[in-house]
Structures are given as structure tokens and as C-alpha cells.
Amino acid sequence: MKATIQTQGRQFTVKEGDILFVNRFKDTNAGDSVTIDDVRMVGEGEQVRFGTPKVSGASVVIEILENKRDKKVIVFKKKRRKGYERKRGHRQEISVIKIKSIKA
């Protein structure tokens, strides 16, 4: 069974057993289970149900595998002939999640 969920401002089409990298879930640790109720589409084949905007009664249970930081992104700014240079780095906080079950 497939489902389209919305979490952290992004939509994902998932099935059971999928592993995703998403923005970090606040106040969670590795091994925690989280229920996502914002399901936009659920089902497969002829049994697909679409929500307006959410499918009522549908939910997806995920497990937090790991909370970590993503690769560093370098932001470099320069204005030529002015002596202006700025170099900054940023590492996004992410959660590695696994889809445990989809309830229609």
C-alpha cells in the first residue's frame, strides 16, 4: 500500500519499509515512534483514496532510526575589487526515518 504524506513542509510518497531523510523531528530520539496524520493519498490500484486536503482516518506510523547532521554546505560571498569576502558553513539537522505501517 502506498501513501502520500506531508511532514516538515514537504510531501513524500512512501510504502512500508521505506527509509527517508527529513528535517529533524523536535523532541525525539532514536527508536521513537511518531504518527503522521497528514495523509494526502492512500491506497493502490483501484482502491486509491484522495483527501481534500487530508484523508480522514488515515495515518502513517514512522520510526526514528537516527538524528544527525547533514553534509556541510558552504556559502561564499564576494564583491570584486572591494575586498569583501564572507565564508560561512551550514549543516542541516536531519532525521533518518523508516515507515513502519500505513493505516487507511
N, CA, C and O atoms as CSV, one atom per row, in Angstrom:
chain,resi,resn,atom,element,x,y,z
A,1,MET,N,N,0.844,-1.173,0.000
A,1,MET,CA,C,0.000,0.000,0.000
A,1,MET,C,C,0.888,1.235,0.000
A,1,MET,O,O,1.900,1.278,0.700
A,2,LYS,N,N,0.515,2.228,-0.776
A,2,LYS,CA,C,1.255,3.477,-0.854
A,2,LYS,C,C,0.478,4.587,-0.176
A,2,LYS,O,O,-0.743,4.517,-0.035
A,3,ALA,N,N,1.200,5.607,0.240
A,3,ALA,CA,C,0.573,6.784,0.836
A,3,ALA,C,C,1.426,7.995,0.505
A,3,ALA,O,O,2.649,7.900,0.407
A,4,THR,N,N,0.770,9.131,0.335
A,4,THR,CA,C,1.464,10.403,0.187
A,4,THR,C,C,1.239,11.174,1.472
A,4,THR,O,O,0.102,11.468,1.843
A,5,ILE,N,N,2.343,11.503,2.157
A,5,ILE,CA,C,2.261,12.198,3.441
A,5,ILE,C,C,2.919,13.562,3.312
A,5,ILE,O,O,3.739,13.796,2.424
A,6,GLN,N,N,2.539,14.459,4.221
A,6,GLN,CA,C,3.204,15.751,4.305
A,6,GLN,C,C,3.783,15.888,5.699
A,6,GLN,O,O,3.076,15.764,6.699
A,7,THR,N,N,5.088,16.147,5.747
A,7,THR,CA,C,5.766,16.358,7.016
A,7,THR,C,C,6.898,17.357,6.814
A,7,THR,O,O,7.603,17.311,5.806
A,8,GLN,N,N,7.067,18.245,7.762
A,8,GLN,CA,C,8.087,19.293,7.707
A,8,GLN,C,C,7.994,20.112,6.419
A,8,GLN,O,O,9.019,20.519,5.870
A,9,GLY,N,N,6.780,20.355,5.934
A,9,GLY,CA,C,6.596,21.213,4.778
A,9,GLY,C,C,6.892,20.558,3.437
A,9,GLY,O,O,6.901,21.241,2.413
A,10,ARG,N,N,7.135,19.250,3.419
A,10,ARG,CA,C,7.428,18.543,2.172
A,10,ARG,C,C,6.524,17.327,2.057
A,10,ARG,O,O,6.098,16.762,3.064
A,11,GLN,N,N,6.231,16.926,0.816
A,11,GLN,CA,C,5.402,15.753,0.588
A,11,GLN,C,C,6.259,14.594,0.095
A,11,GLN,O,O,7.193,14.781,-0.686
A,12,PHE,N,N,5.923,13.388,0.568
A,12,PHE,CA,C,6.635,12.182,0.185
A,12,PHE,C,C,5.617,11.097,-0.147
A,12,PHE,O,O,4.624,10.947,0.565
A,13,THR,N,N,5.847,10.342,-1.212
A,13,THR,CA,C,5.062,9.155,-1.499
A,13,THR,C,C,5.859,7.962,-0.996
A,13,THR,O,O,6.979,7.714,-1.443
A,14,VAL,N,N,5.263,7.222,-0.054
A,14,VAL,CA,C,6.001,6.176,0.653
A,14,VAL,C,C,5.222,4.863,0.647
A,14,VAL,O,O,4.021,4.837,0.379
A,15,LYS,N,N,5.924,3.784,0.945
A,15,LYS,CA,C,5.312,2.485,1.213
A,15,LYS,C,C,6.027,1.910,2.429
A,15,LYS,O,O,7.053,2.439,2.856
A,16,GLU,N,N,5.493,0.838,2.984
A,16,GLU,CA,C,6.068,0.266,4.202
A,16,GLU,C,C,7.500,-0.191,3.959
A,16,GLU,O,O,7.797,-0.824,2.946
A,17,GLY,N,N,8.378,0.134,4.893
A,17,GLY,CA,C,9.778,-0.264,4.794
A,17,GLY,C,C,10.682,0.782,4.180
A,17,GLY,O,O,11.901,0.615,4.203
A,18,ASP,N,N,10.127,1.871,3.623
A,18,ASP,CA,C,10.950,2.922,3.022
A,18,ASP,C,C,11.745,3.664,4.088
A,18,ASP,O,O,11.297,3.803,5.227
A,19,ILE,N,N,12.932,4.139,3.707
A,19,ILE,CA,C,13.781,4.939,4.590
A,19,ILE,C,C,13.940,6.306,3.955
A,19,ILE,O,O,14.284,6.413,2.778
A,20,LEU,N,N,13.688,7.363,4.742
A,20,LEU,CA,C,13.730,8.744,4.246
A,20,LEU,C,C,14.635,9.603,5.115
A,20,LEU,O,O,14.862,9.308,6.288
A,21,PHE,N,N,15.145,10.673,4.514
A,21,PHE,CA,C,15.881,11.707,5.226
A,21,PHE,C,C,15.008,12.952,5.222
A,21,PHE,O,O,14.727,13.502,4.158
A,22,VAL,N,N,14.571,13.410,6.401
A,22,VAL,CA,C,13.704,14.575,6.517
A,22,VAL,C,C,14.301,15.522,7.554
A,22,VAL,O,O,15.228,15.155,8.276
A,23,ASN,N,N,13.766,16.741,7.623
A,23,ASN,CA,C,14.190,17.674,8.657
A,23,ASN,C,C,13.899,17.066,10.026
A,23,ASN,O,O,12.952,16.296,10.183
A,24,ARG,N,N,14.707,17.411,10.999
A,24,ARG,CA,C,14.648,16.759,12.305
A,24,ARG,C,C,13.301,16.964,12.992
A,24,ARG,O,O,12.748,18.064,13.000
A,25,PHE,N,N,12.783,15.866,13.573
A,25,PHE,CA,C,11.588,15.932,14.403
A,25,PHE,C,C,12.017,16.422,15.783
A,25,PHE,O,O,12.943,15.869,16.376
A,26,LYS,N,N,11.357,17.444,16.292
A,26,LYS,CA,C,11.728,18.004,17.585
A,26,LYS,C,C,11.380,17.043,18.713
A,26,LYS,O,O,10.390,16.314,18.644
A,27,ASP,N,N,12.198,17.054,19.736
A,27,ASP,CA,C,11.984,16.284,20.970
A,27,ASP,C,C,11.830,14.786,20.721
A,27,ASP,O,O,11.012,14.132,21.367
A,28,THR,N,N,12.617,14.237,19.784
A,28,THR,CA,C,12.596,12.794,19.540
A,28,THR,C,C,14.008,12.242,19.634
A,28,THR,O,O,14.991,12.957,19.444
A,29,ASN,N,N,14.082,10.967,19.929
A,29,ASN,CA,C,15.351,10.264,19.995
A,29,ASN,C,C,15.291,9.057,19.077
A,29,ASN,O,O,14.221,8.690,18.591
A,30,ALA,N,N,16.440,8.442,18.840
A,30,ALA,CA,C,16.490,7.236,18.016
A,30,ALA,C,C,15.651,6.147,18.671
A,30,ALA,O,O,15.746,5.921,19.877
A,31,GLY,N,N,14.831,5.473,17.870
A,31,GLY,CA,C,13.973,4.413,18.372
A,31,GLY,C,C,12.560,4.840,18.688
A,31,GLY,O,O,11.703,3.987,18.920
A,32,ASP,N,N,12.284,6.139,18.707
A,32,ASP,CA,C,10.934,6.629,18.980
A,32,ASP,C,C,10.018,6.376,17.786
A,32,ASP,O,O,10.465,6.338,16.640
A,33,SER,N,N,8.734,6.206,18.073
A,33,SER,CA,C,7.724,6.085,17.022
A,33,SER,C,C,6.892,7.354,16.991
A,33,SER,O,O,6.542,7.907,18.033
A,34,VAL,N,N,6.575,7.814,15.774
A,34,VAL,CA,C,5.792,9.030,15.581
A,34,VAL,C,C,4.664,8.700,14.607
A,34,VAL,O,O,4.874,7.988,13.624
A,35,THR,N,N,3.469,9.218,14.882
A,35,THR,CA,C,2.329,9.022,13.994
A,35,THR,C,C,2.097,10.299,13.194
A,35,THR,O,O,1.993,11.384,13.766
A,36,ILE,N,N,2.017,10.170,11.873
A,36,ILE,CA,C,1.751,11.302,10.991
A,36,ILE,C,C,0.315,11.174,10.501
A,36,ILE,O,O,-0.041,10.196,9.843
A,37,ASP,N,N,-0.510,12.172,10.826
A,37,ASP,CA,C,-1.921,12.149,10.444
A,37,ASP,C,C,-2.190,12.926,9.165
A,37,ASP,O,O,-3.301,12.871,8.637
A,38,ASP,N,N,-1.203,13.645,8.659
A,38,ASP,CA,C,-1.380,14.468,7.461
A,38,ASP,C,C,-1.140,13.601,6.221
A,38,ASP,O,O,-0.099,13.709,5.573
A,39,VAL,N,N,-2.110,12.741,5.897
A,39,VAL,CA,C,-2.019,11.827,4.755
A,39,VAL,C,C,-2.858,12.410,3.621
A,39,VAL,O,O,-4.051,12.657,3.796
A,40,ARG,N,N,-2.245,12.630,2.467
A,40,ARG,CA,C,-2.919,13.256,1.332
A,40,ARG,C,C,-3.538,12.234,0.377
A,40,ARG,O,O,-4.556,12.517,-0.254
A,41,MET,N,N,-2.925,11.034,0.266
A,41,MET,CA,C,-3.421,9.985,-0.622
A,41,MET,C,C,-3.039,8.654,-0.005
A,41,MET,O,O,-1.958,8.512,0.566
A,42,VAL,N,N,-3.940,7.670,-0.121
A,42,VAL,CA,C,-3.649,6.358,0.416
A,42,VAL,C,C,-4.299,5.308,-0.484
A,42,VAL,O,O,-5.380,5.530,-1.027
A,43,GLY,N,N,-3.630,4.160,-0.637
A,43,GLY,CA,C,-4.172,3.070,-1.436
A,43,GLY,C,C,-3.298,2.737,-2.620
A,43,GLY,O,O,-2.230,3.317,-2.818
A,44,GLU,N,N,-3.786,1.769,-3.416
A,44,GLU,CA,C,-3.060,1.325,-4.591
A,44,GLU,C,C,-4.062,0.806,-5.609
A,44,GLU,O,O,-5.079,0.222,-5.235
A,45,GLY,N,N,-3.790,1.011,-6.880
A,45,GLY,CA,C,-4.646,0.493,-7.940
A,45,GLY,C,C,-6.023,1.122,-7.930
A,45,GLY,O,O,-6.154,2.345,-7.981
A,46,GLU,N,N,-7.067,0.276,-7.861
A,46,GLU,CA,C,-8.457,0.756,-7.867
A,46,GLU,C,C,-8.898,1.297,-6.502
A,46,GLU,O,O,-9.917,1.980,-6.412
A,47,GLN,N,N,-8.147,1.000,-5.453
A,47,GLN,CA,C,-8.540,1.358,-4.088
A,47,GLN,C,C,-7.913,2.657,-3.594
A,47,GLN,O,O,-7.737,2.826,-2.388
A,48,VAL,N,N,-7.571,3.578,-4.492
A,48,VAL,CA,C,-6.918,4.831,-4.102
A,48,VAL,C,C,-7.952,5.802,-3.555
A,48,VAL,O,O,-9.023,5.980,-4.135
A,49,ARG,N,N,-7.613,6.439,-2.410
A,49,ARG,CA,C,-8.452,7.490,-1.827
A,49,ARG,C,C,-7.639,8.766,-1.742
A,49,ARG,O,O,-6.520,8.764,-1.229
A,50,PHE,N,N,-8.202,9.856,-2.244
A,50,PHE,CA,C,-7.558,11.158,-2.192
A,50,PHE,C,C,-8.259,12.010,-1.145
A,50,PHE,O,O,-9.475,11.923,-0.973
A,51,GLY,N,N,-7.490,12.829,-0.454
A,51,GLY,CA,C,-8.054,13.700,0.560
A,51,GLY,C,C,-8.289,15.097,0.042
A,51,GLY,O,O,-7.752,15.485,-0.995
A,52,THR,N,N,-9.099,15.858,0.772
A,52,THR,CA,C,-9.353,17.256,0.418
A,52,THR,C,C,-9.170,18.145,1.642
A,52,THR,O,O,-10.195,18.569,2.177
A,53,PRO,N,N,-8.025,18.464,2.128
A,53,PRO,CA,C,-6.720,18.037,1.659
A,53,PRO,C,C,-6.222,16.761,2.319
A,53,PRO,O,O,-5.284,16.145,1.812
A,54,LYS,N,N,-6.829,16.333,3.455
A,54,LYS,CA,C,-6.358,15.132,4.150
A,54,LYS,C,C,-7.360,13.998,4.005
A,54,LYS,O,O,-8.558,14.239,3.859
A,55,VAL,N,N,-6.871,12.758,4.046
A,55,VAL,CA,C,-7.732,11.583,4.069
A,55,VAL,C,C,-8.127,11.352,5.524
A,55,VAL,O,O,-7.268,11.159,6.384
A,56,SER,N,N,-9.434,11.371,5.795
A,56,SER,CA,C,-9.878,11.206,7.182
A,56,SER,C,C,-9.679,9.762,7.636
A,56,SER,O,O,-10.000,8.818,6.914
A,57,GLY,N,N,-9.152,9.612,8.831
A,57,GLY,CA,C,-8.943,8.292,9.414
A,57,GLY,C,C,-7.654,7.609,8.998
A,57,GLY,O,O,-7.350,6.531,9.510
A,58,ALA,N,N,-6.890,8.188,8.098
A,58,ALA,CA,C,-5.641,7.571,7.648
A,58,ALA,C,C,-4.473,8.116,8.459
A,58,ALA,O,O,-4.467,9.280,8.859
A,59,SER,N,N,-3.482,7.254,8.697
A,59,SER,CA,C,-2.280,7.678,9.411
A,59,SER,C,C,-1.116,6.789,9.001
A,59,SER,O,O,-1.299,5.680,8.500
A,60,VAL,N,N,0.078,7.304,9.228
A,60,VAL,CA,C,1.301,6.570,8.927
A,60,VAL,C,C,2.165,6.581,10.182
A,60,VAL,O,O,2.408,7.640,10.762
A,61,VAL,N,N,2.628,5.408,10.602
A,61,VAL,CA,C,3.491,5.296,11.782
A,61,VAL,C,C,4.924,5.161,11.288
A,61,VAL,O,O,5.233,4.299,10.465
A,62,ILE,N,N,5.803,6.035,11.808
A,62,ILE,CA,C,7.215,6.004,11.421
A,62,ILE,C,C,8.068,5.735,12.651
A,62,ILE,O,O,7.638,5.949,13.784
A,63,GLU,N,N,9.272,5.268,12.410
A,63,GLU,CA,C,10.251,5.052,13.481
A,63,GLU,C,C,11.466,5.903,13.183
A,63,GLU,O,O,11.957,5.915,12.054
A,64,ILE,N,N,11.959,6.619,14.189
A,64,ILE,CA,C,13.161,7.430,14.050
A,64,ILE,C,C,14.362,6.495,14.177
A,64,ILE,O,O,14.595,5.919,15.239
A,65,LEU,N,N,15.120,6.348,13.094
A,65,LEU,CA,C,16.307,5.499,13.145
A,65,LEU,C,C,17.507,6.250,13.711
A,65,LEU,O,O,18.311,5.690,14.457
A,66,GLU,N,N,17.617,7.540,13.340
A,66,GLU,CA,C,18.806,8.299,13.743
A,66,GLU,C,C,18.527,9.792,13.586
A,66,GLU,O,O,17.854,10.210,12.644
A,67,ASN,N,N,19.044,10.582,14.507
A,67,ASN,CA,C,19.063,12.029,14.373
A,67,ASN,C,C,20.518,12.430,14.153
A,67,ASN,O,O,21.390,12.081,14.949
A,68,LYS,N,N,20.774,13.155,13.082
A,68,LYS,CA,C,22.154,13.525,12.781
A,68,LYS,C,C,22.185,14.842,12.026
A,68,LYS,O,O,21.159,15.502,11.856
A,69,ARG,N,N,23.365,15.210,11.581
A,69,ARG,CA,C,23.541,16.439,10.816
A,69,ARG,C,C,23.962,16.068,9.399
A,69,ARG,O,O,24.740,15.137,9.192
A,70,ASP,N,N,23.436,16.810,8.427
A,70,ASP,CA,C,23.699,16.544,7.021
A,70,ASP,C,C,25.081,17.075,6.641
A,70,ASP,O,O,25.796,17.625,7.478
A,71,LYS,N,N,25.445,16.905,5.376
A,71,LYS,CA,C,26.727,17.403,4.879
A,71,LYS,C,C,26.774,18.923,4.972
A,71,LYS,O,O,25.742,19.594,4.932
A,72,LYS,N,N,27.979,19.450,5.096
A,72,LYS,CA,C,28.144,20.888,5.213
A,72,LYS,C,C,27.968,21.564,3.853
A,72,LYS,O,O,28.488,21.101,2.838
A,73,VAL,N,N,27.226,22.666,3.863
A,73,VAL,CA,C,27.043,23.488,2.676
A,73,VAL,C,C,27.816,24.782,2.908
A,73,VAL,O,O,27.610,25.453,3.919
A,74,ILE,N,N,28.696,25.133,1.987
A,74,ILE,CA,C,29.498,26.348,2.100
A,74,ILE,C,C,28.796,27.487,1.359
A,74,ILE,O,O,28.402,27.338,0.203
A,75,VAL,N,N,28.644,28.627,2.041
A,75,VAL,CA,C,28.075,29.819,1.431
A,75,VAL,C,C,29.205,30.839,1.324
A,75,VAL,O,O,29.724,31.299,2.342
A,76,PHE,N,N,29.585,31.191,0.111
A,76,PHE,CA,C,30.697,32.120,-0.106
A,76,PHE,C,C,30.189,33.320,-0.886
A,76,PHE,O,O,29.608,33.178,-1.962
A,77,LYS,N,N,30.419,34.520,-0.322
A,77,LYS,CA,C,30.012,35.756,-0.975
A,77,LYS,C,C,31.256,36.585,-1.247
A,77,LYS,O,O,32.187,36.619,-0.441
A,78,LYS,N,N,31.259,37.254,-2.394
A,78,LYS,CA,C,32.404,38.092,-2.740
A,78,LYS,C,C,31.940,39.227,-3.631
A,78,LYS,O,O,31.105,39.046,-4.518
A,79,LYS,N,N,32.504,40.408,-3.375
A,79,LYS,CA,C,32.310,41.540,-4.278
A,79,LYS,C,C,33.673,41.902,-4.828
A,79,LYS,O,O,34.582,42.256,-4.077
A,80,ARG,N,N,33.809,41.815,-6.109
A,80,ARG,CA,C,35.120,42.005,-6.717
A,80,ARG,C,C,35.614,43.440,-6.548
A,80,ARG,O,O,34.839,44.397,-6.555
A,81,ARG,N,N,36.901,43.549,-6.400
A,81,ARG,CA,C,37.635,44.808,-6.266
A,81,ARG,C,C,37.246,45.623,-5.037
A,81,ARG,O,O,37.628,46.790,-4.946
A,82,LYS,N,N,36.511,45.063,-4.100
A,82,LYS,CA,C,36.099,45.793,-2.899
A,82,LYS,C,C,36.707,45.217,-1.624
A,82,LYS,O,O,36.595,45.817,-0.555
A,83,GLY,N,N,37.348,44.065,-1.735
A,83,GLY,CA,C,37.923,43.427,-0.552
A,83,GLY,C,C,36.891,42.764,0.336
A,83,GLY,O,O,37.178,42.468,1.496
A,84,TYR,N,N,35.706,42.526,-0.177
A,84,TYR,CA,C,34.623,41.930,0.603
A,84,TYR,C,C,34.529,40.441,0.307
A,84,TYR,O,O,34.262,40.044,-0.827
A,85,GLU,N,N,34.747,39.619,1.326
A,85,GLU,CA,C,34.589,38.177,1.201
A,85,GLU,C,C,33.984,37.652,2.492
A,85,GLU,O,O,34.401,38.039,3.583
A,86,ARG,N,N,33.009,36.777,2.368
A,86,ARG,CA,C,32.392,36.115,3.509
A,86,ARG,C,C,32.303,34.630,3.211
A,86,ARG,O,O,31.869,34.231,2.130
A,87,LYS,N,N,32.715,33.812,4.168
A,87,LYS,CA,C,32.605,32.369,4.011
A,87,LYS,C,C,31.918,31.814,5.250
A,87,LYS,O,O,32.408,31.957,6.370
A,88,ARG,N,N,30.795,31.191,5.030
A,88,ARG,CA,C,30.016,30.605,6.122
A,88,ARG,C,C,29.680,29.166,5.766
A,88,ARG,O,O,29.550,28.819,4.592
A,89,GLY,N,N,29.542,28.340,6.782
A,89,GLY,CA,C,29.134,26.952,6.578
A,89,GLY,C,C,27.830,26.684,7.312
A,89,GLY,O,O,27.526,27.331,8.314
A,90,HIS,N,N,27.064,25.728,6.809
A,90,HIS,CA,C,25.796,25.371,7.436
A,90,HIS,C,C,25.600,23.867,7.345
A,90,HIS,O,O,25.836,23.265,6.298
A,91,ARG,N,N,25.166,23.261,8.448
A,91,ARG,CA,C,24.832,21.834,8.463
A,91,ARG,C,C,23.397,21.687,8.946
A,91,ARG,O,O,23.069,22.101,10.058
A,92,GLN,N,N,22.545,21.103,8.120
A,92,GLN,CA,C,21.140,20.935,8.444
A,92,GLN,C,C,20.946,19.761,9.404
A,92,GLN,O,O,21.575,18.714,9.252
A,93,GLU,N,N,20.075,19.948,10.387
A,93,GLU,CA,C,19.712,18.878,11.308
A,93,GLU,C,C,18.686,17.990,10.609
A,93,GLU,O,O,17.659,18.488,10.148
A,94,ILE,N,N,18.946,16.667,10.520
A,94,ILE,CA,C,18.036,15.770,9.828
A,94,ILE,C,C,17.718,14.546,10.692
A,94,ILE,O,O,18.452,14.205,11.620
A,95,SER,N,N,16.606,13.901,10.355
A,95,SER,CA,C,16.221,12.634,10.969
A,95,SER,C,C,16.148,11.585,9.869
A,95,SER,O,O,15.634,11.840,8.780
A,96,VAL,N,N,16.668,10.403,10.171
A,96,VAL,CA,C,16.535,9.266,9.266
A,96,VAL,C,C,15.349,8.465,9.796
A,96,VAL,O,O,15.371,7.992,10.932
A,97,ILE,N,N,14.301,8.311,8.957
A,97,ILE,CA,C,13.087,7.644,9.409
A,97,ILE,C,C,12.781,6.424,8.558
A,97,ILE,O,O,13.195,6.334,7.402
A,98,LYS,N,N,12.049,5.483,9.149
A,98,LYS,CA,C,11.607,4.283,8.458
A,98,LYS,C,C,10.091,4.189,8.608
A,98,LYS,O,O,9.550,4.389,9.696
A,99,ILE,N,N,9.411,3.880,7.497
A,99,ILE,CA,C,7.960,3.757,7.515
A,99,ILE,C,C,7.608,2.368,8.072
A,99,ILE,O,O,7.944,1.347,7.473
A,100,LYS,N,N,6.923,2.346,9.234
A,100,LYS,CA,C,6.572,1.077,9.854
A,100,LYS,C,C,5.245,0.544,9.343
A,100,LYS,O,O,5.150,-0.625,8.970
A,101,SER,N,N,4.209,1.395,9.321
A,101,SER,CA,C,2.900,0.911,8.883
A,101,SER,C,C,2.063,2.059,8.328
A,101,SER,O,O,2.232,3.222,8.692
A,102,ILE,N,N,1.155,1.682,7.433
A,102,ILE,CA,C,0.220,2.643,6.825
A,102,ILE,C,C,-1.181,2.160,7.156
A,102,ILE,O,O,-1.547,1.033,6.822
A,103,LYS,N,N,-1.969,3.011,7.816
A,103,LYS,CA,C,-3.336,2.663,8.185
A,103,LYS,C,C,-4.305,3.487,7.354
A,103,LYS,O,O,-4.267,4.716,7.387
A,104,ALA,N,N,-5.163,2.822,6.617
A,104,ALA,CA,C,-6.153,3.534,5.813
A,104,ALA,C,C,-7.376,3.634,6.640
A,104,ALA,O,O,-8.377,4.196,6.196
